Amino acid sequence: MSINIKRTAQKRVVIVGGGLGGLRLAEDLKGSGMQVVLIDKNNYHQFPPLIYQVASAGLAPSSISFPFRQLFRHRKDFFFRMAEARAVFPDKKILQTSIGKISYDHLVFAAGATTNFFGNKDVEEWAIPMRTMSEAMGLRNALLSNLERAMTCATEEERQELLNIVIVGGGATGVEIAGAISEMKRYVIPNDYPDMDASHMHIYLLEAGDRLLAGMSKESSDKALTFLKSMGVDVQFGKMVTDYRDFRVMIKDGTSIATRTFLWVSGIRAQPITGIDGDRLGRGFRINVDEYNRVQGLDGIFAIGDQCLMTADAAYPKGHPQLAQVAIQQARLLAQNLRKIDHGDASLTPFHYKDLGSMATIGRNKAVADIGKIHTQGFIAWLLWLVVHLRSILGVRNKLVVMLTWAWQYITYNNSIRTIVYATKPKMIRERIKREATTHLGEDLMEEEKE
Amino acid sequence: MSINIKRTAQKRVVIVGGGLGGLRLAEDLKGSGMQVVLIDKNNYHQFPPLIYQVASAGLAPSSISFPFRQLFRHRKDFFFRMAEARAVFPDKKILQTSIGKISYDHLVFAAGATTNFFGNKDVEEWAIPMRTMSEAMGLRNALLSNLERAMTCATEEERQELLNIVIVGGGATGVEIAGAISEMKRYVIPNDYPDMDASHMHIYLLEAGDRLLAGMSKESSDKALTFLKSMGVDVQFGKMVTDYRDFRVMIKDGTSIATRTFLWVSGIRAQPITGIDGDRLGRGFRINVDEYNRVQGLDGIFAIGDQCLMTADAAYPKGHPQLAQVAIQQARLLAQNLRKIDHGDASLTPFHYKDLGSMATIGRNKAVADIGKIHTQGFIAWLLWLVVHLRSILGVRNKLVVMLTWAWQYITYNNSIRTIVYATKPKMIRERIKREATTHLGEDLMEEEKE
């Protein structure tokens, strides 16, 4: 295999990762006169803020994913390749991927972050994370399958394990999925499982710290807690999860909770890449960058969004929060700076994050929002949340489908995508996945690139 | 595990399979005074006629699947269990499933048919079938993944293997998927893959017989062929596929076609069940039934739809075609007859199939329809096809989403659900699937059923 993209007289920008940052960068480089190559392990862009609704059976995966090739139709000098980035050879300006090597003039890491299990093997083995579309679909299947089995298991003990849901991590994702599952418990379960006592379903939200939504205002944290409690979620603070054994979540204070639905949304770590040494990484394995998102000392290499750590922004000496807006704003600026570099203009603009606010939704008419000095909770925040997210979904068709689905749910109190379904993996594909997973890190494939 | 459904004074009807027949039967038994238990390996009903559009990235899986529990909300004396039927013990009136045993008064097999590979192991191993939602999702992923790899493979030979699509079987499914893929080739590929020559993509439709849509009129068969040819599909007759080796489809006449996208929609066989002996099976492993859909000699056991073979209907001495309408009509009648049996009324009504016609769609404005003596092809047939299928989709939300999606595609020439995505399978679920797959066929679990 080879990447198979012709080198031209144009400079080449290789972007690793088509999340909110990588996608924005690729879009903003339109007409820059540079060749843009986007590499992503998926063939589609996914919209992270709504992934939890796929997990809670509210949205179809297709409503919040968008094929890259669709997004970049009719775009000149743009190339997409579905591949995993494996290693970078900065001296040679070459990136090794699962399907071959590619040379670059500018390389931008925008691969985001992945779930952090903090080295706990049992947790990594058994917990269900929820960062990606695939994981959210897996969680939906597991959640529903556990409910089905709660109807038919042999012992009361196992039934309770199946009906207990333990969510670890009180950030936005934890709060949002806890709220969504509690609405399912309230509005869906009694109708769908008339011969099951829904009150036996117990939703725990465990947070190691002393508040929810640590990145938001105190009012919003408090209100989120009030909302969740009113919805029957058992929120517990100071609960540091240490292990998972015999279907029990083990907590540092010596207590434990039995569950077969164990969600882990407790921490993230930047995507790793071979060739960026450990001494270039900061907190959370993020790649250290300067105020222009450059990786110091590695010519032509940049990192943006969740994958990078910038301490040069005066207002954020410990680095920015790992939020969509940071990635998007860094991408916008980097596109401008790359154009300058391409034109030999040395007057690059340093990055300053403009906080546009943050919000989280907990349930029907229940959300919290901090926008500048304005902190609002309840119906207004919820409406705001709807509008902001609907606007951000790519594509008119997707917007329409999501709007229709939300309206439907609001009226009927019913999230109807409750199917347990897995795509088959034909042998041809299984073999290919196996082969590409073991692409070696040698340097012998380079001759295949055409000049 | 146990089925865990209380026996009452009511008679119990156990239905195996919630396809078009099983679902209709369960619905028509509403208010019958009997306890109805529906067993299906999936937790949702799927709509077979549109599964091919999931494979061709036209429809989201959720648009044409519907959770059983949703369908039977507020229904008394109805129970759903997600399980696989394994074996029946007719003497004891007990059905063994993957999650335990269940006793019955009336047992109805409505599990339909599965792909028939006619004993060819290589074909079974490598070919992609398209009977279920999971298989259609798998095919979509494989199709798109092969296109991605056609961009990056090392040799011209492999590229051609990736761009050749071989569909075996010229029935409705083969014709419809061939048409859908050829529209993707025409309208989507040139935009999505500007650096690929779409003309290298070659779609073969191989049929062993001498015409397409063998169950339809000669005019419709001919017109379907004309449509497909005009759309660039290479239709070949008299092609009996014998094997698949080294990425080549081997044909009995000594020729072969290289491909890595090998679709098998060439034949079906009834779902097997242990306990129904071979001498009770007819053509295609279908369970022989009398004119009341009773399995002769097995008290209280019935079979309907694709899974049964009825030769007592005078107009169909060789049995009925395996079509949705047969299953639905048999289900309707059986519901009436079961009520009679329950009331001790011996005057059962024998089944006579009323052919409501059949249709197949090939592409935009292109369909064929035989309705009684009326055979129409083209735009009118296509409109008819749209209306009939839209009407048959369950649920208002699903109808709306499908209508919106179709309208969108019609206007934009674009099927936009082109994502390659697999749900993860958390360890908890993997272990359970493994365990349930090996449920033994003993009889020791019976005591768990409560009286």
Interface residues (C-beta under 8 A of the other chain):
Chain A: M1 S2 I3 N4 N42 N43 Y44 A60 P61 S62 S63 S65 F66 P67 R69 Q70 R73 H74 F79 R81 M82 A83 I99 G100 E125 W126 I128 M133 S134 E135 M137 G138 L139 R140 N141 A142 L144 S145 N146 E148 R149 M151 T152 C153 A154 N191 D192 Y193 D195 R260 T261 F262 G395 R397 L400 V401 L404 T405 W408 N414 S416 I417 R418 T419 I420 V421 Y422 A423 T424 K425 P426 K427 M428 I429 R432 E448
Chain B: M1 S2 I3 N4 N42 N43 Y44 A60 P61 S62 S63 S65 F66 P67 R69 Q70 R73 H74 F79 R81 M82 A83 I99 G100 E125 W126 I128 M133 S134 E135 M137 G138 L139 R140 N141 A142 L144 S145 N146 E148 R149 M151 T152 C153 A154 N191 D192 Y193 D195 R260 T261 F262 G395 R397 L400 V401 L404 T405 W408 N414 S416 I417 R418 T419 I420 V421 Y422 A423 T424 K425 P426 K427 M428 I429 R432 E448
